[in-house]
Amino acid sequence: MGHFDEVEEAWSLSDAAREYAAQAEGELSSDDYLSTVFAASPQIDLERTQREGGHPVQRIFLKTPYGLQWRPQHKDWIPFRHGDIDLNNI
């Protein structure tokens, strides 16, 4: 899988979180998203997220060089890169 596809995976999870927020009643915390949207995804590196994502969670690490970062001012998740880019994987 190329890096573009990996970024698209991260955006898909971000979109899923937005859809969840639109259907939820009341304000959600970043931890709510982890337990209801992200934890079940096979794309998530749950161990690393629990270890390095913060308390409450601020970063979701994927099994690729990408992840999602919580933006409290917007109450949403956006992709970020946390790993090295392999230029042969473009």
matplotlib code that plots the C-alpha trace (Angstrom):
import matplotlib.pyplot as plt

x = [0.0, 1.3, 1.5, -1.4, -3.6, -2.4, -3.4, -6.8, -7.2, -6.6, -9.1, -11.7, -11.3, -11.5, -14.8, -16.1, -15.5, -17.3, -20.3, -20.4, -20.3, -23.1, -25.3, -24.3, -26.3, -24.3, -20.6, -18.1, -14.6, -11.6, -11.8, -15.4, -14.1, -11.4, -13.8, -16.6, -15.1, -11.4, -10.8, -12.5, -10.6, -7.9, -6.0, -5.4, -2.2, -4.2, -1.2, 0.8, -2.2, -2.8, 0.9, 1.7, -1.7, -2.1, -4.7, -7.2, -6.2, -4.9, -3.3, -4.5, -1.6, -2.3, -0.2, 1.1, 3.3, 0.0, -2.4, -5.1, -4.6, -7.4, -8.1, -9.9, -10.8, -12.7, -13.6, -12.5, -9.6, -7.2, -4.4, -0.8, 2.4, 4.3, 6.6, 9.3, 8.3, 9.6, 10.2, 10.0, 6.3, 5.0]
y = [0.0, 3.4, 6.4, 8.1, 5.1, 5.2, 8.9, 8.0, 5.4, 8.0, 10.4, 7.6, 7.1, 10.9, 10.9, 8.1, 10.1, 13.1, 10.9, 9.5, 13.1, 14.2, 11.3, 11.6, 13.4, 15.8, 16.7, 13.9, 13.6, 12.3, 9.1, 8.5, 8.3, 5.9, 3.4, 3.7, 4.5, 3.7, 0.7, -1.8, -0.8, -3.2, -0.1, 1.2, 0.3, 0.2, -0.7, 2.3, 4.5, 3.5, 3.9, 7.2, 8.7, 10.7, 10.7, 11.8, 10.5, 13.1, 10.9, 7.7, 5.7, 3.6, 0.6, 2.8, 6.0, 8.0, 8.6, 11.0, 14.0, 15.5, 19.2, 20.3, 23.8, 22.1, 18.9, 16.7, 14.4, 15.1, 13.0, 13.4, 11.6, 9.9, 7.7, 7.8, 7.9, 5.2, 6.9, 3.5, 3.2, 6.2]
z = [0.0, -0.9, 1.4, -0.4, 0.5, 4.1, 4.4, 2.9, 5.6, 8.2, 6.6, 6.5, 10.3, 10.7, 8.7, 10.8, 13.9, 12.4, 11.5, 15.0, 16.5, 14.2, 15.5, 19.2, 21.7, 23.8, 23.8, 23.3, 24.9, 22.9, 25.0, 23.8, 20.2, 21.2, 22.8, 20.3, 16.9, 16.9, 19.2, 16.9, 13.8, 12.7, 11.4, 15.0, 16.9, 20.2, 22.4, 21.2, 21.4, 25.0, 25.8, 23.9, 23.0, 26.2, 29.0, 27.9, 24.5, 22.1, 19.4, 17.8, 16.2, 13.1, 12.1, 9.3, 9.6, 10.1, 12.9, 14.1, 16.3, 18.5, 17.9, 21.0, 19.6, 16.7, 18.6, 15.7, 14.6, 11.7, 10.3, 11.2, 10.3, 13.2, 11.3, 8.6, 5.0, 2.7, -0.6, -2.3, -1.1, -3.1]

ax = plt.figure().add_subplot(projection="3d")
ax.plot(x, y, z, "-o")
ax.set_aspect("equal")
plt.show()
